[in-house]
Amino acid sequence: MAITKGGSRSKMEKKEIYSAKLRRLIDDYSKVLIVLADNVGSNQLQQIRQGLRGDSIVLMGKNTLMKRALKTHMDETGNKAIKPLMNLLVGNVGLIFTKGDLKEVSEELGKYKVGAPARVGLVAPIDVVIPPGNTGLDPSQTSFFQALNIPTKINKGTVEIITPVEIIKKGDKVGSSEAMLLSKLAIKPFSYGLVVQKVFEDGSVYDPEILDLTEDDLALKFAAGVANVTALALAISYPTIAAAPHMFINAYKNVLAVSVATDYTFPEAEEIKEYLKDPSKFAAAAPAVGSTGGADASASVAKEEEKKDEPEESDDDNMFSLFD
């Protein structure tokens, strides 16, 4: 191995070592998290490495070098499954190789986010809202608030914000006035860390939101999929396992309707035909009236009928009784 002056390795040797390490990790690990590393410092990255130490390895590097190493490995081994991984190496990304639970690793990454100030020219990853309250700034600082159309008042010799105000929207660049005001208020609105962009597992690529799905979520999605397949199969009369029970029931209904409308019969249709011939059988099959509520109702109806049958007293009878 050639060593340059001062005992350090040459750039070519470093690239070869890096390439060998990446190819070894590809062979040893089947699960890879592709993470965005924008605004992540070296100290923060070191803390993440220490936090994930055990089942996971963080590998950063230039995209061109990683792609070259993956292509070489694919050509040498014939492992075409890693080709989708090469297409994900876009932007400032890194790779986390793991043998642990992907969701747990993703949650562990979230613990190492660091608050950051709003620097001028930075694209805001979230909306920034200044809450109402006392700012602690003296009245001479009101010009900053006025420039940003933030309603304020002077309370006990300090500037107080009256209502919450959104001063930066997600996707907008931070201006000098916004950056200076947030700095004066000691607000660090942004937080940065390794953000999972995609998940690569056994040759498949999917979004990290899949990791948040529970067994109940999967059951609901599966049931919805089965319902859609069933509806489509019934609409086009195409037999599937999901649609078969419904098709059998519908076919039975059709045959039963034909049997009722014609002289053709079969054992299952006999009972229906008997009911249609003698409707009184429906009443016989009806459930009995409840003992308490039904009896009271029947008694009430009977009393009403008795009252109707009783003769009413006439006015003439009452008049004769007055002179008796």
DRENGU-622704 format. One record per residue (C-alpha): residue in one letter; residue number from 1; y, z, x. Coordinates in Angstrom, 1 decimal, always signed. Last residue first. Layout:
N
  code  pos      c2      c3      c1
     a  NUM       Y       Z       X
...
//
This chain:
324
  code  pos      c2      c3      c1
     d  324   +15.3   +39.9  -138.8
     f  323   +18.7   +38.4  -138.2
     l  322   +18.6   +38.2  -134.4
     s  321   +14.9   +37.1  -134.4
     f  320   +15.8   +34.0  -136.4
     m  319   +18.2   +32.9  -133.6
     n  318   +15.6   +33.2  -130.9
     d  317   +13.1   +31.1  -132.7
     d  316   +15.7   +28.4  -133.3
     d  315   +16.5   +28.2  -129.5
     s  314   +12.9   +27.1  -128.8
     e  313   +10.4   +29.0  -126.6
     e  312    +8.5   +26.6  -124.3
     p  311    +4.8   +26.0  -124.9
     e  310    +2.5   +26.8  -121.8
     d  309    +0.8   +23.7  -120.3
     k  308    +3.5   +23.1  -117.7
     k  307    +3.3   +26.7  -116.6
     e  306    -0.5   +26.4  -116.2
     e  305    -0.1   +23.3  -113.9
     e  304    +2.4   +25.1  -111.7
     k  303    +0.0   +28.0  -111.4
     a  302    -2.8   +25.6  -110.4
     v  301    -0.7   +24.0  -107.7
     s  300    +0.2   +27.4  -106.2
     a  299    -3.5   +28.4  -106.2
     s  298    -4.5   +25.2  -104.4
     a  297    -1.8   +25.7  -101.8
     d  296    -2.9   +29.3  -101.2
     a  295    -6.5   +28.2  -100.9
     g  294    -5.6   +25.5   -98.4
     g  293    -3.5   +27.8   -96.2
     t  292    -6.2   +30.5   -96.1
     s  291    -9.6   +28.7   -96.0
     g  290    -8.5   +25.5   -94.3
     v  289    -9.3   +22.3   -96.2
     a  288   -12.6   +20.8   -95.4
     p  287   -12.8   +17.9   -93.0
     a  286   -13.2   +14.4   -94.4
     a  285   -16.7   +12.9   -94.3
     a  284   -17.2   +13.3   -98.1
     a  283   -13.8   +11.7   -98.6
     f  282   -14.8    +8.7   -96.5
     k  281   -18.0    +8.5   -98.4
     s  280   -16.0    +7.9  -101.5
     p  279   -15.1    +4.5  -100.1
     d  278   -18.6    +3.1  -101.1
     k  277   -19.1    -0.5  -100.1
     l  276   -16.8    -0.2   -97.0
     y  275   -18.5    +3.0   -95.9
     e  274   -21.9    +1.4   -96.2
     k  273   -20.6    -1.6   -94.2
     i  272   -19.5    +0.6   -91.4
     e  271   -22.8    +2.4   -91.3
     e  270   -24.7    -0.9   -91.1
     a  269   -22.7    -2.3   -88.2
     e  268   -24.5    -0.5   -85.4
     p  267   -27.9    -1.6   -86.8
     f  266   -27.0    -5.4   -86.9
     t  265   -25.6    -7.5   -89.7
     y  264   -24.8   -11.1   -90.6
     d  263   -23.8   -11.4   -94.2
     t  262   -20.2   -12.2   -93.2
     a  261   -16.8   -10.5   -92.9
     v  260   -18.2    -7.1   -91.8
     s  259   -20.5    -8.8   -89.2
     v  258   -17.7   -10.9   -87.8
     a  257   -15.5    -7.8   -87.4
     l  256   -18.3    -6.0   -85.7
     v  255   -18.8    -8.9   -83.3
     n  254   -15.1    -8.9   -82.4
     k  253   -15.0    -5.1   -82.0
     y  252   -18.1    -5.2   -79.7
     a  251   -16.4    -7.9   -77.6
     n  250   -13.3    -5.7   -77.3
     i  249   -15.4    -2.8   -76.2
     f  248   -17.4    -4.9   -73.7
     m  247   -14.2    -6.4   -72.3
     h  246   -12.6    -2.9   -71.9
     p  245   -15.6    -1.6   -70.0
     a  244   -15.7    -4.8   -67.8
     a  243   -12.0    -4.6   -66.8
     a  242   -12.3    -2.3   -63.7
     i  241   -15.5    -4.0   -62.5
     t  240   -14.0    -7.4   -62.9
     p  239   -14.5   -10.2   -65.4
     y  238   -11.7   -12.8   -65.7
     s  237   -10.4   -13.2   -69.3
     i  236    -6.9   -14.2   -68.0
     a  235    -5.0   -11.4   -69.7
     l  234    -8.0    -9.0   -69.4
     a  233    -8.2    -9.5   -65.6
     l  232    -4.5    -9.1   -65.2
     a  231    -4.4    -5.8   -67.2
     t  230    -7.5    -4.5   -65.2
     v  229    -6.0    -5.4   -61.9
     n  228    -2.7    -3.7   -62.8
     a  227    -4.5    -0.6   -64.0
     v  226    -6.6    -0.4   -60.9
     g  225    -3.5    -0.6   -58.8
     a  224    -1.8    +2.2   -60.7
     a  223    -4.9    +4.3   -60.3
     f  222    -4.9    +3.7   -56.6
     k  221    -1.2    +4.6   -56.3
     l  220    -1.8    +7.8   -58.3
     a  219    -4.8    +8.7   -56.1
     l  218    -2.9    +8.0   -52.9
     d  217    +0.0   +10.2   -54.1
     d  216    -2.5   +13.0   -55.0
     e  215    -4.0   +12.7   -51.5
     t  214    -0.6   +13.2   -50.0
     l  213    +1.7   +10.4   -48.6
     d  212    +4.1   +11.5   -45.9
     l  211    +2.4    +9.5   -43.2
     i  210    +2.9    +6.3   -45.2
     e  209    +6.6    +6.8   -44.7
     p  208    +6.0    +6.0   -41.0
     d  207    +5.7    +2.3   -41.8
     y  206    +2.5    +0.4   -41.0
     v  205    +0.9    -1.6   -38.2
     s  204    -2.9    -2.1   -37.9
     g  203    -4.8    -2.9   -34.7
     d  202    -6.5    +0.5   -34.6
     e  201    -3.4    +2.4   -35.4
     f  200    +0.2    +1.3   -34.7
     v  199    +2.9    +3.3   -36.5
     k  198    +6.5    +2.0   -36.8
     q  197   +10.0    +3.2   -36.4
     v  196    +9.5    +6.9   -35.5
     v  195   +12.9    +8.4   -34.5
     l  194   +13.1   +10.0   -31.1
     g  193   +16.2   +12.2   -31.2
     y  192   +19.8   +12.2   -32.3
     s  191   +21.9   +14.2   -34.6
     f  190   +25.3   +13.2   -36.0
     p  189   +28.0   +15.2   -37.7
     k  188   +29.1   +17.4   -34.7
     i  187   +32.0   +19.2   -36.2
     a  186   +34.2   +21.4   -34.0
     l  185   +37.2   +20.9   -36.4
     k  184   +39.3   +19.5   -33.5
     s  183   +36.4   +17.2   -32.5
     l  182   +36.1   +16.0   -36.1
     l  181   +39.8   +15.2   -36.1
     m  180   +39.7   +13.3   -32.8
     a  179   +36.7   +11.2   -33.8
     e  178   +38.2   +10.4   -37.2
     s  177   +41.5    +9.4   -35.6
     s  176   +39.9    +7.3   -32.9
     g  175   +37.7    +5.4   -35.3
     v  174   +33.9    +5.7   -35.8
     k  173   +32.3    +2.4   -36.6
     d  172   +30.9    +2.0   -40.1
     g  171   +27.1    +1.8   -40.9
     k  170   +27.0    +5.0   -42.9
     k  169   +30.5    +5.9   -44.2
     i  168   +33.1    +7.9   -42.4
     i  167   +35.9   +10.1   -43.8
     e  166   +34.1   +11.4   -47.0
     v  165   +36.4   +14.1   -48.3
     p  164   +35.6   +17.5   -49.8
     t  163   +38.6   +18.9   -51.7
     i  162   +41.4   +21.2   -50.7
     i  161   +41.3   +21.3   -46.9
     e  160   +43.2   +24.3   -45.6
     v  159   +45.7   +24.1   -42.7
     t  158   +46.7   +27.5   -41.3
     g  157   +49.7   +29.8   -41.6
     k  156   +48.3   +31.9   -44.4
     n  155   +47.4   +28.8   -46.5
     i  154   +49.1   +25.5   -45.9
     k  153   +47.7   +22.8   -48.1
     t  152   +45.5   +19.8   -47.6
     p  151   +44.5   +16.5   -49.2
     i  150   +42.8   +14.1   -46.6
     n  149   +44.4   +10.7   -46.6
     l  148   +43.1   +10.0   -43.0
     a  147   +46.5    +9.7   -41.4
     q  146   +47.7   +12.7   -43.5
     f  145   +44.9   +14.8   -42.1
     f  144   +45.7   +14.0   -38.5
     s  143   +49.4   +14.6   -39.2
     t  142   +48.6   +18.1   -40.5
     q  141   +48.1   +19.4   -37.0
     s  140   +51.5   +21.1   -36.7
     p  139   +50.4   +23.3   -39.6
     d  138   +48.1   +25.4   -37.4
     l  137   +44.4   +24.7   -37.4
     g  136   +41.8   +27.3   -38.6
     t  135   +40.2   +24.6   -40.8
     n  134   +40.2   +26.7   -44.0
     g  133   +38.0   +25.2   -46.7
     p  132   +36.8   +22.0   -48.2
     p  131   +33.9   +20.1   -46.6
     i  130   +34.4   +17.1   -44.3
     v  129   +31.9   +14.4   -45.3
     v  128   +30.2   +12.0   -42.8
     d  127   +27.9    +9.4   -44.2
     i  126   +24.9    +8.8   -41.9
     p  125   +23.9    +6.7   -38.9
     a  124   +27.6    +6.1   -38.0
     v  123   +28.1    +3.2   -35.6
     l  122   +29.8    +4.6   -32.5
     g  121   +33.2    +3.0   -31.6
     v  120   +34.9    +6.3   -30.9
     r  119   +32.4    +9.2   -30.5
     a  118   +31.3   +11.4   -33.4
     p  117   +29.9   +14.4   -31.7
     a  116   +26.1   +15.0   -31.2
     g  115   +23.6   +17.5   -32.6
     v  114   +20.2   +17.4   -31.0
     k  113   +16.9   +16.5   -32.6
     y  112   +13.9   +18.1   -31.0
     k  111   +12.2   +19.6   -34.0
     g  110   +11.9   +16.1   -35.7
     l  109    +9.5   +15.0   -33.0
     e  108    +7.1   +17.8   -34.0
     e  107    +7.1   +16.4   -37.6
     s  106    +6.0   +13.0   -36.3
     v  105    +3.3   +14.6   -34.2
     e  104    +2.0   +16.5   -37.2
     k  103    +2.0   +13.3   -39.3
     l  102    +0.1   +11.4   -36.7
     d  101    -2.6   +14.0   -36.3
     g  100    -3.7   +14.2   -32.7
     k   99    -5.1   +11.6   -30.3
     t   98    -1.6   +10.3   -29.3
     f   97    +0.2    +7.6   -27.5
     i   96    +4.0    +7.8   -28.0
     l   95    +5.7    +4.5   -27.1
     g   94    +9.4    +3.9   -26.5
     v   93   +12.1    +1.8   -28.0
     n   92   +15.6    +0.7   -27.1
     g   91   +15.5    -2.7   -28.8
     v   90   +12.4    -4.7   -29.7
     l   89    +8.8    -3.8   -28.6
     l   88    +7.3    -4.2   -32.1
     n   87    +5.9    -7.7   -31.4
     m   86    +3.8    -6.4   -28.5
     l   85    +2.1    -3.9   -30.8
     p   84    +1.0    -6.7   -33.1
     k   83    -0.9    -8.3   -30.1
     i   82    -2.9    -5.1   -29.4
     a   81    -5.8    -6.2   -31.6
     k   80    -6.4    -9.3   -29.5
     n   79    -8.5    -7.3   -27.0
     g   78    -9.8   -10.2   -24.8
     t   77   -10.1    -7.8   -21.9
     e   76    -8.2    -9.7   -19.2
     d   75    -5.9   -11.7   -21.4
     m   74    -5.1    -8.7   -23.6
     h   73    -4.4    -6.5   -20.6
     t   72    -2.1    -9.1   -19.0
     k   71    -0.3    -9.4   -22.3
     l   70    +0.1    -5.7   -22.6
     a   69    +1.5    -5.4   -19.1
     r   68    +3.9    -8.2   -19.6
     k   67    +5.1    -6.7   -22.9
     m   66    +5.6    -3.3   -21.3
     l   65    +7.6    -4.8   -18.5
     t   64    +9.8    -7.0   -20.8
     n   63   +10.4    -4.0   -23.0
     k   62   +11.7    -1.8   -20.2
     g   61   +10.2    +1.6   -20.1
     m   60    +9.3    +4.8   -21.9
     l   59    +5.9    +6.4   -22.3
     v   58    +5.4    +9.7   -24.2
     i   57    +1.9   +11.1   -24.0
     s   56    +0.2   +13.0   -26.9
     d   55    -2.8   +15.4   -27.3
     g   54    -1.7   +18.1   -24.9
     r   53    +2.0   +17.9   -24.1
     l   52    +4.1   +17.1   -27.2
     g   51    +6.6   +19.9   -26.7
     q   50    +6.8   +19.2   -23.0
     r   49    +7.5   +15.5   -23.5
     i   48   +10.1   +16.3   -26.1
     q   47   +11.8   +18.7   -23.8
     q   46   +11.9   +16.0   -21.1
     l   45   +13.4   +13.5   -23.5
     q   44   +16.2   +16.0   -24.4
     n   43   +16.9   +16.4   -20.7
     s   42   +16.9   +12.6   -20.1
     g   41   +19.3   +11.9   -23.0
     v   40   +18.5   +10.3   -26.4
     n   39   +21.4    +8.2   -27.7
     d   38   +19.1    +5.5   -29.0
     a   37   +15.4    +6.2   -28.4
     l   36   +13.7    +4.5   -31.3
     v   35   +10.0    +5.4   -31.5
     i   34    +6.8    +3.3   -31.8
     l   33    +4.0    +5.7   -32.5
     v   32    +0.6    +4.8   -31.1
     k   31    -2.9    +5.6   -32.3
     s   30    -6.0    +4.1   -30.6
     y   29    -5.7    +5.9   -27.3
     d   28    -7.8    +5.6   -24.2
     d   27    -7.8    +1.9   -23.7
     i   26    -4.2    +1.4   -24.5
     l   25    -3.4    +4.4   -22.2
     r   24    -5.1    +2.8   -19.3
     r   23    -3.2    -0.4   -19.8
     l   22    +0.1    +1.5   -19.8
     k   21    -0.8    +3.4   -16.7
     a   20    -1.9    +0.2   -14.9
     s   19    +1.4    -1.5   -15.8
     y   18    +3.4    +1.5   -14.6
     i   17    +1.6    +1.5   -11.2
     e   16    +2.1    -2.2   -10.9
     k   15    +5.8    -1.9   -11.7
     k   14    +6.2    +0.9    -9.2
     e   13    +4.5    -1.3    -6.6
     m   12    +6.9    -4.2    -7.3
     k   11    +9.9    -2.0    -7.1
     s   10    +8.9    -0.8    -3.6
     r    9    +7.5    +2.7    -3.1
     s    8    +9.6    +5.3    -1.2
     g    7    +8.7    +6.7    +2.3
     g    6   +12.3    +6.4    +3.7
     k    5   +11.9    +2.7    +4.6
     t    4    +9.6    +1.0    +2.2
     i    3    +5.9    +1.7    +1.8
     a    2    +3.3    -1.0    +1.4
     m    1    +0.0    +0.0    +0.0
//
